Amino acid sequence: MVRKQAWLTLRAKIDEQTAEPILLGKLRNHFEERFRYGEGGVPRVWKPEDDIDGAFKTAKDEVFLHRCGLITVSHILDSGAGALIFSHEL
């Protein structure tokens, strides 16, 4: 009974953290960190010869990959596969 309550509590926390406004904020922050800051977390100073479009595309692609990982975790939980994996423990 305690394990079941623990899994229900975990699921509630995951649902809270994957709510659309929270998730969009995390993705926006992830993008801004990649686009605004260079290696070592130093703010970028853009010059006319810099490849801003390339930096934008790289940051966007990294956010897309990050998003795919979040969607995969969410899909596993929504599909019930998580319940199948841990059902013997409940």
Contacts in CASP RR format, 6 or more apart in sequence:
PFRMAT RR
TARGET T0000
AUTHOR 0000-0000-0000
METHOD contacts of the structure
MODEL  1
MVRKQAWLTLRAKIDEQTAEPILLGKLRNHFEERFRYGEGGVPRVWKPED
DIDGAFKTAKDEVFLHRCGLITVSHILDSGAGALIFSHEL
3 89 0 8 1.000
3 90 0 8 1.000
4 90 0 8 1.000
7 86 0 8 1.000
7 90 0 8 1.000
11 77 0 8 1.000
14 73 0 8 1.000
14 74 0 8 1.000
14 77 0 8 1.000
16 22 0 8 1.000
17 23 0 8 1.000
18 70 0 8 1.000
18 74 0 8 1.000
23 70 0 8 1.000
27 63 0 8 1.000
27 66 0 8 1.000
27 67 0 8 1.000
30 62 0 8 1.000
30 63 0 8 1.000
30 66 0 8 1.000
31 59 0 8 1.000
31 60 0 8 1.000
31 62 0 8 1.000
31 63 0 8 1.000
34 58 0 8 1.000
34 59 0 8 1.000
34 62 0 8 1.000
34 63 0 8 1.000
35 44 0 8 1.000
35 55 0 8 1.000
35 56 0 8 1.000
35 59 0 8 1.000
36 43 0 8 1.000
36 44 0 8 1.000
37 43 0 8 1.000
37 44 0 8 1.000
38 44 0 8 1.000
44 50 0 8 1.000
44 55 0 8 1.000
46 52 0 8 1.000
76 82 0 8 1.000
END
